[in-house]
Amino acid sequence: RDAQFSLLIFDECHHARKNHPYSQIMREYIETRVDLRPKIFGMTASPVWDVKNVQKSLADLERTLDAKVVAVRANAEELISHAPTAVEVIKRFSPSPLHYDGFPVPTLWDYISVFERTFLDSGVNW
């Protein structure tokens, strides 16, 4: 059977672990004849999930995706100069009220009273 596509692109490819759909796709990929396999292009800003064992994280990602991790090193300063900087804004809000006017909020006693009435009305002597 001819290949239906020649390139697989995974965004946030660091998720390709355990039983994630990316991993499931790659299990099927490995079973495909080598000459019919598409190329893999995975993108992520955070390829490492285990900071205590960086090399293993990268090796696992490469093995799972049958790919090689490549990082941008050349022109990194130029790249940073074009990257947007986040503006942090902190807004404080008052806590939510426990009760809203016109909106009944059931309490535990409301639920207990239903059972209490049920038992009293049933004639059960407790």
N, C-alpha and C positions, 0 to 999 in steps of 0.2 A: 504494500500500500504506500502511496506517495505521501510525503509530509504535507500537512495542511497549512503549516506556518513555519517560519524559519527563525523567529525570535520570540522568546518569552521575557517579559519585563515584569519584575517584582518591585513594587514600591514598598518601603519599610521592610526590606527583605530580612532584617534581623528577627522577624517573627517566625521565620522558618525553623521552628523547633517543635519537638514532641509531635502532637497530632494536629498542629495548625494546618489549614488548607494548603499553604505553600509547601509544607513537608509532604502532604498527601500527593500533591501534583508531582513533586520530585520523585516520589516512590514509583509513580507510573512512568516518569521520564526515564529512570534507570532501566526499566524493563523494555524500553523502546530500542530498536536496532540503532546502533551508533550512527550510521549514515542517514538515518531519518530524524535524529534528534535536533531540535532547534537550538540556537545559541541562547545563553542565559545572560540577562543583564539585570542585576539587582542593585537597588539604590537604598542607602540608609545613612543617616547621620550618626547612628549609634550602633556600630557592628558588634560591640562587646556587651554581653549580658552578665558576665562574671568578672568583676574588676579584680578579683583575687587571682584569677587565672586567665589573663588576657590571651595568651597564645592558644590555649585550649578553645576558648570562645571563637577565635578567628578560624582555627582549624576545623571546628565543628561546622561553622557557617560555610566554609569552602567545601567541605565534604557533602553537606546536605544539598547545596546548590550546584555541586559539580562545577565549581567556579573558583576563580582566584580573586582574593581581596586586593583591590587597588585603591590607594588613597591619593588625593590631590596634594602634592608637595610643591611642585613648581608653581610659581605665581600665587602662592597662598596669600601673601600680603595684598596683592592686587585684588584677589577674590574677596578678602575681608573688607577692603575699602568700598566694595559695591554691595556688601551684605547689609540689609536693613538692621537698625538697632531698635530693640523693643523699648517702648516708653512705659515705665511702671507707674501705675496710678492706684493708690489705695483709697478706697471709699469705705467709710464706716456707716453702718446702719443700726438703728435701734433693734433690739430683739423683737421677734414676732410676739404679738399678744397671745395669751393662753386661750382667750375666748374672743370671738368676733361677734359684734352685735348682729342679731338677726340670723345667726348660724349656730344651731345647737351643737354643742360638742359633748358627745356621750362620755360619761365617766364610768369608772368601775362600778360605782354604786348604782348607776342606771341599769347596768347589766345584772347586777346582783338582785336588784328589786324585781326584775322580771322573773327570775327563778323563785324568789321569795313568794311573790304573788301566785305563781303557778302551784307551788306546794301548799300554800294556805287555801287556795281555791279547790285543790284536789281533795282536801280533807285529810291529808297525811299528817299524822301526829308526830312531830319531831321535837 
